């Protein structure tokens, strides 16, 4: 369906940046350097 979304539905879409919410020293950041998802 084309057109404007109802106001209640607009809240479902928002900008979220993981870089801003995961601390620099978090374990997942250290693991990330060893993972390669290019083939997935």
C-alpha distance matrix in Angstrom:
0.0 3.8 6.7 9.2 9.5 12.0 15.5 16.2 13.4 14.7 17.9 16.5 16.5 20.0 22.6 25.2 28.2 30.4 33.3 33.6 33.7 36.0 39.6 41.5 44.0 41.5 42.5 39.1 39.7 43.0 41.7 38.9 41.4 42.6 39.2 37.8 34.2 34.1 34.6 31.9
3.8 0.0 3.8 7.1 8.7 11.8 14.9 16.4 13.8 14.2 17.7 16.9 16.2 19.3 21.6 24.6 27.5 30.1 32.6 32.8 33.3 35.8 39.3 41.0 43.7 41.6 42.8 39.5 39.7 43.1 42.0 39.0 41.4 42.8 39.6 38.1 34.7 34.4 35.2 32.8
6.7 3.8 0.0 3.8 6.6 9.5 12.4 14.6 12.5 12.4 16.2 16.1 15.4 18.2 20.7 24.0 27.0 29.9 32.3 32.0 32.7 35.4 38.8 40.6 43.5 41.5 43.0 39.9 39.9 43.5 42.7 39.8 42.2 43.9 40.8 39.5 36.3 36.1 37.3 34.9
9.2 7.1 3.8 0.0 3.8 6.5 8.8 11.4 9.8 9.3 13.1 13.6 13.1 15.7 18.4 21.8 25.0 28.0 30.3 29.7 30.3 33.3 36.6 38.6 41.5 39.6 41.3 38.3 38.4 42.1 41.5 38.7 41.2 43.0 40.2 39.2 36.1 36.3 37.6 35.1
9.5 8.7 6.6 3.8 0.0 3.8 6.3 8.1 6.1 6.3 10.0 10.4 10.6 13.5 16.8 19.8 23.2 25.9 28.6 27.9 28.1 31.0 34.4 36.6 39.3 37.2 38.9 36.0 36.3 40.0 39.4 36.8 39.5 41.3 38.4 37.7 34.5 35.1 36.4 33.6
12.0 11.8 9.5 6.5 3.8 0.0 3.8 5.5 5.4 6.7 9.6 10.8 12.0 14.8 18.4 21.2 24.8 27.4 30.1 29.1 28.9 32.0 35.3 37.8 40.4 38.2 40.0 37.3 37.9 41.6 41.0 38.6 41.5 43.3 40.5 40.0 37.0 37.8 39.1 36.1
15.5 14.9 12.4 8.8 6.3 3.8 0.0 3.8 5.4 5.3 7.4 9.8 11.1 13.1 16.7 19.4 23.1 25.7 28.3 26.9 26.7 30.0 33.1 35.8 38.3 36.3 38.4 36.0 36.4 40.1 39.9 37.6 40.6 42.5 40.0 39.8 37.0 38.0 39.6 36.7
16.2 16.4 14.6 11.4 8.1 5.5 3.8 0.0 3.8 5.6 6.1 8.0 10.5 12.8 16.6 18.7 22.5 24.6 27.6 26.2 25.5 28.6 31.8 34.7 37.0 34.7 36.6 34.2 35.0 38.7 38.3 36.2 39.4 41.2 38.5 38.6 35.7 37.1 38.4 35.3
13.4 13.8 12.5 9.8 6.1 5.4 5.4 3.8 0.0 3.8 5.4 5.6 7.8 10.9 14.7 16.9 20.6 22.8 25.8 24.9 24.3 27.2 30.6 33.3 35.6 33.2 34.9 32.3 33.0 36.7 36.0 33.8 36.9 38.6 35.8 35.6 32.6 33.8 35.0 32.0
14.7 14.2 12.4 9.3 6.3 6.7 5.3 5.6 3.8 0.0 3.8 5.4 5.8 8.2 11.8 14.6 18.2 20.8 23.5 22.5 22.4 25.5 28.7 31.2 33.8 31.8 33.7 31.1 31.5 35.2 34.9 32.5 35.4 37.4 34.8 34.6 31.8 32.8 34.4 31.6
17.9 17.7 16.2 13.1 10.0 9.6 7.4 6.1 5.4 3.8 0.0 3.8 5.4 6.9 10.7 12.7 16.4 18.7 21.5 20.2 19.6 22.8 26.0 28.7 31.2 29.0 31.0 28.7 29.2 33.0 32.7 30.7 33.7 35.7 33.3 33.4 30.9 32.3 34.0 31.1
16.5 16.9 16.1 13.6 10.4 10.8 9.8 8.0 5.6 5.4 3.8 0.0 3.8 6.6 10.2 11.7 15.4 17.3 20.5 19.7 19.0 21.7 25.2 27.8 30.1 27.7 29.3 26.7 27.4 31.1 30.5 28.4 31.5 33.2 30.6 30.6 27.8 29.3 30.7 27.7
16.5 16.2 15.4 13.1 10.6 12.0 11.1 10.5 7.8 5.8 5.4 3.8 0.0 3.8 7.2 9.4 13.0 15.4 18.3 17.8 17.7 20.5 23.9 26.2 28.8 26.6 28.4 25.6 25.9 29.6 29.2 26.7 29.6 31.5 29.0 28.8 26.1 27.2 29.0 26.2
20.0 19.3 18.2 15.7 13.5 14.8 13.1 12.8 10.9 8.2 6.9 6.6 3.8 0.0 3.8 6.4 10.0 12.8 15.4 14.4 14.7 17.7 21.0 23.2 26.0 24.2 26.3 23.7 23.6 27.4 27.5 25.0 27.7 30.0 27.8 27.8 25.5 26.8 28.9 26.4
22.6 21.6 20.7 18.4 16.8 18.4 16.7 16.6 14.7 11.8 10.7 10.2 7.2 3.8 0.0 3.8 6.7 10.0 12.1 11.3 12.3 15.2 18.3 20.2 23.2 21.7 24.0 21.4 20.8 24.6 24.9 22.3 24.7 27.3 25.3 25.4 23.4 24.6 27.1 24.9
25.2 24.6 24.0 21.8 19.8 21.2 19.4 18.7 16.9 14.6 12.7 11.7 9.4 6.4 3.8 0.0 3.8 6.5 9.0 8.4 8.8 11.6 14.8 16.9 19.7 18.0 20.2 17.7 17.4 21.2 21.5 19.1 21.8 24.3 22.5 23.0 21.3 22.9 25.5 23.2
28.2 27.5 27.0 25.0 23.2 24.8 23.1 22.5 20.6 18.2 16.4 15.4 13.0 10.0 6.7 3.8 0.0 3.8 5.4 5.6 6.9 9.2 12.2 13.6 16.7 15.4 17.7 15.3 14.3 18.1 18.8 16.3 18.6 21.4 20.0 20.6 19.4 21.0 23.9 22.1
30.4 30.1 29.9 28.0 25.9 27.4 25.7 24.6 22.8 20.8 18.7 17.3 15.4 12.8 10.0 6.5 3.8 0.0 3.8 5.3 5.1 6.0 9.5 11.0 13.7 11.9 14.0 11.5 10.9 14.7 15.3 13.1 15.8 18.4 17.1 18.3 17.4 19.6 22.3 20.5
33.3 32.6 32.3 30.3 28.6 30.1 28.3 27.6 25.8 23.5 21.5 20.5 18.3 15.4 12.1 9.0 5.4 3.8 0.0 3.8 5.6 5.8 8.0 8.5 11.8 11.1 13.6 11.6 9.8 13.5 14.8 12.6 14.5 17.7 17.1 18.3 18.1 20.0 23.1 21.9
33.6 32.8 32.0 29.7 27.9 29.1 26.9 26.2 24.9 22.5 20.2 19.7 17.8 14.4 11.3 8.4 5.6 5.3 3.8 0.0 3.8 6.0 7.7 9.3 12.6 12.2 15.3 14.0 12.5 16.1 17.8 16.0 17.9 21.1 20.6 22.1 21.8 23.7 26.8 25.3
33.7 33.3 32.7 30.3 28.1 28.9 26.7 25.5 24.3 22.4 19.6 19.0 17.7 14.7 12.3 8.8 6.9 5.1 5.6 3.8 0.0 3.8 6.4 9.3 11.7 10.4 13.4 12.3 11.8 15.3 16.7 15.5 18.1 20.8 20.2 22.0 21.6 24.1 26.8 25.0
36.0 35.8 35.4 33.3 31.0 32.0 30.0 28.6 27.2 25.5 22.8 21.7 20.5 17.7 15.2 11.6 9.2 6.0 5.8 6.0 3.8 0.0 3.8 6.5 8.4 6.7 9.7 8.7 8.2 11.6 13.1 12.3 14.9 17.6 17.3 19.5 19.6 22.3 25.0 23.4
39.6 39.3 38.8 36.6 34.4 35.3 33.1 31.8 30.6 28.7 26.0 25.2 23.9 21.0 18.3 14.8 12.2 9.5 8.0 7.7 6.4 3.8 0.0 3.8 5.5 5.3 9.1 9.5 8.4 11.0 13.5 13.3 15.2 18.1 18.6 21.2 21.8 24.5 27.3 26.0
41.5 41.0 40.6 38.6 36.6 37.8 35.8 34.7 33.3 31.2 28.7 27.8 26.2 23.2 20.2 16.9 13.6 11.0 8.5 9.3 9.3 6.5 3.8 0.0 3.8 5.7 8.9 9.5 7.0 9.1 12.2 11.9 12.9 16.1 17.2 19.7 20.9 23.3 26.3 25.6
44.0 43.7 43.5 41.5 39.3 40.4 38.3 37.0 35.6 33.8 31.2 30.1 28.8 26.0 23.2 19.7 16.7 13.7 11.8 12.6 11.7 8.4 5.5 3.8 0.0 3.8 6.5 8.6 7.0 7.6 10.9 11.9 12.9 15.4 17.0 20.0 21.6 24.3 27.0 26.2
41.5 41.6 41.5 39.6 37.2 38.2 36.3 34.7 33.2 31.8 29.0 27.7 26.6 24.2 21.7 18.0 15.4 11.9 11.1 12.2 10.4 6.7 5.3 5.7 3.8 0.0 3.8 5.5 5.6 7.0 9.2 10.3 12.3 14.4 15.3 18.5 19.6 22.6 25.0 23.8
42.5 42.8 43.0 41.3 38.9 40.0 38.4 36.6 34.9 33.7 31.0 29.3 28.4 26.3 24.0 20.2 17.7 14.0 13.6 15.3 13.4 9.7 9.1 8.9 6.5 3.8 0.0 3.8 5.4 5.3 6.4 8.7 10.8 11.9 13.0 16.5 17.9 21.2 23.1 22.1
39.1 39.5 39.9 38.3 36.0 37.3 36.0 34.2 32.3 31.1 28.7 26.7 25.6 23.7 21.4 17.7 15.3 11.5 11.6 14.0 12.3 8.7 9.5 9.5 8.6 5.5 3.8 0.0 3.8 5.4 5.0 5.9 9.0 10.3 10.3 13.5 14.5 17.8 19.8 18.6
39.7 39.7 39.9 38.4 36.3 37.9 36.4 35.0 33.0 31.5 29.2 27.4 25.9 23.6 20.8 17.4 14.3 10.9 9.8 12.5 11.8 8.2 8.4 7.0 7.0 5.6 5.4 3.8 0.0 3.8 5.5 5.1 7.1 9.7 10.4 13.2 14.6 17.4 20.0 19.3
43.0 43.1 43.5 42.1 40.0 41.6 40.1 38.7 36.7 35.2 33.0 31.1 29.6 27.4 24.6 21.2 18.1 14.7 13.5 16.1 15.3 11.6 11.0 9.1 7.6 7.0 5.3 5.4 3.8 0.0 3.8 5.5 6.0 7.9 9.8 13.1 15.3 18.1 20.4 20.2
41.7 42.0 42.7 41.5 39.4 41.0 39.9 38.3 36.0 34.9 32.7 30.5 29.2 27.5 24.9 21.5 18.8 15.3 14.8 17.8 16.7 13.1 13.5 12.2 10.9 9.2 6.4 5.0 5.5 3.8 0.0 3.8 5.5 5.7 6.8 10.5 12.6 15.7 17.5 17.1
38.9 39.0 39.8 38.7 36.8 38.6 37.6 36.2 33.8 32.5 30.7 28.4 26.7 25.0 22.3 19.1 16.3 13.1 12.6 16.0 15.5 12.3 13.3 11.9 11.9 10.3 8.7 5.9 5.1 5.5 3.8 0.0 3.8 5.4 5.3 8.2 9.9 12.8 15.2 14.8
41.4 41.4 42.2 41.2 39.5 41.5 40.6 39.4 36.9 35.4 33.7 31.5 29.6 27.7 24.7 21.8 18.6 15.8 14.5 17.9 18.1 14.9 15.2 12.9 12.9 12.3 10.8 9.0 7.1 6.0 5.5 3.8 0.0 3.8 5.8 8.1 10.9 13.0 15.6 16.1
42.6 42.8 43.9 43.0 41.3 43.3 42.5 41.2 38.6 37.4 35.7 33.2 31.5 30.0 27.3 24.3 21.4 18.4 17.7 21.1 20.8 17.6 18.1 16.1 15.4 14.4 11.9 10.3 9.7 7.9 5.7 5.4 3.8 0.0 3.8 6.7 10.0 12.3 14.1 14.8
39.2 39.6 40.8 40.2 38.4 40.5 40.0 38.5 35.8 34.8 33.3 30.6 29.0 27.8 25.3 22.5 20.0 17.1 17.1 20.6 20.2 17.3 18.6 17.2 17.0 15.3 13.0 10.3 10.4 9.8 6.8 5.3 5.8 3.8 0.0 3.8 6.4 9.3 10.9 11.1
37.8 38.1 39.5 39.2 37.7 40.0 39.8 38.6 35.6 34.6 33.4 30.6 28.8 27.8 25.4 23.0 20.6 18.3 18.3 22.1 22.0 19.5 21.2 19.7 20.0 18.5 16.5 13.5 13.2 13.1 10.5 8.2 8.1 6.7 3.8 0.0 3.8 5.7 7.5 8.6
34.2 34.7 36.3 36.1 34.5 37.0 37.0 35.7 32.6 31.8 30.9 27.8 26.1 25.5 23.4 21.3 19.4 17.4 18.1 21.8 21.6 19.6 21.8 20.9 21.6 19.6 17.9 14.5 14.6 15.3 12.6 9.9 10.9 10.0 6.4 3.8 0.0 3.8 5.5 5.3
34.1 34.4 36.1 36.3 35.1 37.8 38.0 37.1 33.8 32.8 32.3 29.3 27.2 26.8 24.6 22.9 21.0 19.6 20.0 23.7 24.1 22.3 24.5 23.3 24.3 22.6 21.2 17.8 17.4 18.1 15.7 12.8 13.0 12.3 9.3 5.7 3.8 0.0 3.8 5.6
34.6 35.2 37.3 37.6 36.4 39.1 39.6 38.4 35.0 34.4 34.0 30.7 29.0 28.9 27.1 25.5 23.9 22.3 23.1 26.8 26.8 25.0 27.3 26.3 27.0 25.0 23.1 19.8 20.0 20.4 17.5 15.2 15.6 14.1 10.9 7.5 5.5 3.8 0.0 3.8
31.9 32.8 34.9 35.1 33.6 36.1 36.7 35.3 32.0 31.6 31.1 27.7 26.2 26.4 24.9 23.2 22.1 20.5 21.9 25.3 25.0 23.4 26.0 25.6 26.2 23.8 22.1 18.6 19.3 20.2 17.1 14.8 16.1 14.8 11.1 8.6 5.3 5.6 3.8 0.0
